[in-house]
Amino acid sequence: MISNISSKVPATPEFSNAVWTRSREKYQEAVRQIQQKTDQVKASLSNQLEMSIQRVRSKSDSSHTKLSFNVRKDTHRIVVTVMNSETNQVIRQIPPESMLRVSEEIQKVIGSLIDHRA
């Protein structure tokens, strides 16, 4: 049955170019739609994160604490530091520095295993 269908399709360069062009245009449109949706999701998540941070900060203001949100460049993890707003003394870090070191060591081990296998 497939041979019957393929025999009816013209095998001309013009037809092949038209099919290729249409396929490329559909692919480009799909990529554009995916990028647009990705940008919308990123913006929405960014807004939600910013609103959550503001709510947490407003609650921390009443308890004489301040929060610092940072992204560690080496691990790309968010680190929250809770500090006494009067003395600037660190009360707590989330995740703790020890956990960040453990995570870093695990990543090194995983990396060396992958390098060793390759």
Sequence and secondary structure as in RCSB ss.txt:
>XXXX:A:sequence
MISNISSKVPATPEFSNAVWTRSREKYQEAVRQIQQKTDQVKASLSNQLEMSIQRVRSKSDSSHTKLSFNVRKDT
HRIVVTVMNSETNQVIRQIPPESMLRVSEEIQKVIGSLIDHRA
>XXXX:A:secstr
 HHHHHHHS   HHHHHHHHHHHHHHHHHHHHHHHHHHHHHHHHHHHHHHHHHHHHHHHHHTTTEEEEEEE TTT
  EEEEEEETTT  EEEEES HHHHHHHHHHHHHHHHHHHHH 
